[in-house]
C-alpha cells in the first residue's frame, strides 16, 4: 500500500466510528419512520372507528324512533300483521 491508500490506526478508528454513527443514525431514522407510520395507522383506524360509532348512533336513533312509533300505535290499539315468508 502506498501512503495515499494506507490508513493510520487513528484514521481507521475515525472511519469505523463514522460508519457506526451512520448505522446508528440510519437505525434512528428507520425507527422514526416506523413510529410515524404506526401513528398514521392508529389515526386511520381511530377515524374509521369514530365513523362507525357515529353510524351506529344514527342507526340506534332511527331504530328508537321506529320503536316509539310502534309503541304509540300499539297504545292506540293498532295491530300490525306479521308477514310470514
DASUL-V119511 format. One line per field, one symbol per residue. ss: DSSP state (H for helix, E for strand, - for the rest). A space follows every 10 residues. Layout:
ss = ???
//
This chain:
ss = --------HH HHHHHHHHHH HHHHHHHHHH HHHHHHHHHH HHHHHHHHHH HHHHHHHHHH HHHHHHHHHH HHHHH----- -----
//
